Amino acid sequence: MPSIAVLSIPAVWGIGLLSHFATIFLKLGWRQWDNANVRKDLSQLKLSTAQAQLIGRLDAAHYNAQEILPLWAAAILYALHIGAPKDELDQISTVFLASRVLYTLVYAWANTQTKSLVRSAVWLGTSWIPVYIFFKY
C-alpha cells in the first residue's frame, strides 16, 4: 500500500472537491443549481447576500486547494525522490491534510474581516508546509 505521503496528493485534490460539492448541495437546496450553466455569475442567482457570500467563499476555498496541489505534489515527489524518511513524510503529510481541512472549514466560516485574518493565518501556516519540505530535505 502506498504511504500516507503519496496518498496525500490525491487527498489534497479531494479536500478541494469537498468545498465544490458543498456549493452544489447548497445551490440544490436553494433551488439554484443549473448544470447547463454551472459557473453562472452569483449575482444572477436568486440568493440572499449571506448565501451568495458563502457560495463565493466555498468556491474560493476550492480554487485555493487546486492552486496548492502542484506545490504539494512537487514537494512530496521531490522528497521521495531524494530518499527522505517515509515516516517523517507521512507525519508531515498528515499535518498538511489536517491543516487543509481546517483551512477549508475556516474559509467557509470567515464571513467578517476579523475572521478572515484567522483564515489568512491558517493559509500561511498551511502554505509553508510544502516549502518546509524543500528546505528540510
N, C-alpha and C positions, 0 to 999 in steps of 0.2 A: 504494500500500500504506500502511496506517495506520502511524503512528510507534510506536516501542517504548513510549512513554508510554501511548498509547491501548491497545495490545495488553497492557500490563501489568495492566490492570484485570481482564480475564478470566483472565489468567495467575495472579494472586493467588488467584482463586477455584479455579483448577485445582491450585495448590500445596496448598490446603486439602483438596482431594479426594484427593491422594496419601496423606495420613495416614488418611483414611477408608477408602480401598481397601486400605491396608496392614492395617487391623483386619479387614476382610472376609477377606483372604487368610490372615491368621494364624488366624482363627476357623475357616475352611475346613480349614486344615492340621491344626488341633487337633480337628477334627470337632465344632465348637461353633457353627457358623453356623445360625441359624434365621431364614429370610427372612420368616416369618409373624410373628416377634416380634423384630425387629432391635434394638430398644432394651431388650432384656431386661437386668435388673439383673445386673451382673457376678458378684455373689455367687451367682446361680442357675446359673451355668455351671460346668462341671467343669474348672476351670483351676487350675494352681499359683498361688501368691501372685505369683511373678515374672511369669507370663503375664498375670494379671489386671491387675497394675500397668502392664505395657507397653501393654495394650489401653486402659487408662484414660488413660495419657499421650498415646497417639496420638489418642484421642477428644478430649482437651483441646486438642491442637495443631490439630485440625480445627476445633473451635469457635472457637479464637482467630483462625484465619485468616478465618473468617466475620465475626468481630467487627471486625477491622481493615479489611475490604473497603470498607465505606461511607466511612470516613475517607479511605482511599487514593483511591477513585474521586472523592470530592468534591475532594480536593487536586489531582488531575490535571485534572479538568474545569475547576476554577477557574483553574488556571494556563494552560490552553489558552485559556480564555475571555478572559483579560486580555492574551493575546499573549506569554506567556513564551517565551523562546527554546527551540525544539523540541529542538535538540541538547543543551542543558542538561537539559531534562526527560527526554530519552532516557537520559542518563548517570545521573541520579538514579534513574530507574525501574530501570535495570539493577542498580544498587547495592541498591535496595529488594528486587527479586526475588531476588537472591543472598542477601540477609540473611534473607529469609523461608524460603528453602530451608534455610539454615544453622539458623535457629530451629527448624524442624520436626525436623531431624536431632538437634539438641541436646536438644529436648524428649523425643524417644524415648529418648535415651541417659541423661538425667538421672535416675537412679534412687536418688540419695542427696541428702542436704541440701546437701552441698558442691557437687555437680554442678548442683543446682537453682539455685545462685547464679550459675553460668555462664549457665544458661537465662535467668534474670531479667535479667542484664546484656545478653544478646543481644536479649531482648524490648525492653528500654529503648532500646537503640540503634536497633532497627528501628522502634519506635513513634514516635520523634521525627522520622523522615524525612518523613512527610506533614505534620507540624506545621511542620517547617522550610520546606516549600514555601509554606505560608500566610504565613509571616513573610518569606521571601525575596522573594516577588512581591506 
